Amino acid sequence: MGLTVAVTGPTGEIGTSVVRALERDGRVERVLGMARRPFDPASRGWTKTEYRRGDILDRPAVDALVAAADVVVHLAYVIVGSREESERINLSGTRNVFEATASAARPGRLVYTSSVAAYGYHKDNPSPITEDVPPRGSPEHYYSAQKAACERLLAETTAGLETYVLRPCVVVGPEATVLLRNMPWEQAARRVPEPLRRLLGAVPGLHPVLPDPGTRFQLVHQDDVAAAATAAVTAAGPPGAYNLAGDGEITVTDFARAIGAYAVPVPGELVGLTAELVDALPAMPAQAEWIHAVRHPMTVDTTKARRDLHWTPAHTTREALHTMARR
């Protein structure tokens, strides 16, 4: 008998790739995908996957999902939203998944997709960061703080389970476009009438501009995260935390060129002052907090995932970027 795997968030930016990878793996017999909105597995070419309607905030629905699984993969998570909404879903919902999995009789393994943001954006972080560095989070950055809080929840609630914590850097790909969709001009474009958007798009030389403080960062392709998740599901290596990133690094200038924008060099001190202003002003949109992510370099070491999970990313950081830009 093969594995039955329960997946929360199966149709999200990472979830779609993870389910595809599980579908291809001969050691997986059945995938139970729980989402709030209906989806048709057959329309996606999925033959092992069954749709379960449910919300991670609904504990009975989570209990029913995990009770039927050998392995639970928790992917459901709000990346961009209000601090209050994301905290409710990310912390309360995640607690439901962790506690339900730990108390159910059948599951023996839990795979949780955290983030390198859990380490926090701190000036004294080593570079590159290894898994030995404790996930401190950054209180001024809601996503970072919540990822670190979820890892503390994991440690508190899942004794007796084999737990795998995947910490990818920014995930990109043809379906993983949240980074691109939340650029300021993309947000503004949604409020501009379509005829005017077409007219502006036809103006020669009119391109968005991004400030580049020179901070280098990594990306990882959605399919490479899925490969690591499958390795964890099938216990290809020991339980524990694993950093995930594509080879190489890029700058904001590299990112801007790939998406058809311009980049302007700015002093790092200006980014710091802007971040402090964001913290001080009331009623700032939650997306503004992401400026903290470029205040200090954050690159991670992936030696442990390569050695213990036998994971090798198929895409470099630069290649992953271009798969998103060409979507």
GIURJO-V355761 format. One record per run of one state. SS is the DSSP state (h for helix, s for strand, l for the rest). FROM is the first residue (numbers start at 1). TO is the last residue. If there is no record, write none. Layout:
<<SS & FROM & TO> <SS & FROM & TO>>
This chain:
<<l & 1 & 2> <s & 3 & 8> <l & 9 & 14> <h & 15 & 24> <l & 25 & 27> <s & 28 & 35> <l & 36 & 40> <h & 41 & 44> <l & 45 & 48> <s & 49 & 53> <l & 54 & 58> <h & 59 & 67> <l & 68 & 70> <s & 71 & 74> <l & 75 & 82> <h & 83 & 103> <l & 104 & 108> <s & 109 & 113> <l & 114 & 115> <h & 116 & 119> <l & 120 & 128> <s & 129 & 129> <l & 130 & 141> <h & 142 & 157> <l & 158 & 161> <s & 162 & 168> <l & 169 & 169> <s & 170 & 172> <l & 173 & 177> <h & 178 & 181> <l & 182 & 183> <h & 184 & 189> <l & 190 & 193> <h & 194 & 201> <l & 202 & 208> <s & 209 & 212> <l & 213 & 216> <s & 217 & 217> <l & 218 & 218> <s & 219 & 221> <h & 222 & 233> <l & 234 & 239> <s & 240 & 244> <l & 245 & 249> <s & 250 & 250> <l & 251 & 251> <h & 252 & 258> <l & 259 & 261> <s & 262 & 265> <l & 266 & 267> <h & 268 & 280> <l & 281 & 285> <h & 286 & 294> <l & 295 & 299> <s & 300 & 300> <l & 301 & 302> <h & 303 & 308> <l & 309 & 316> <h & 317 & 325> <l & 326 & 327>>
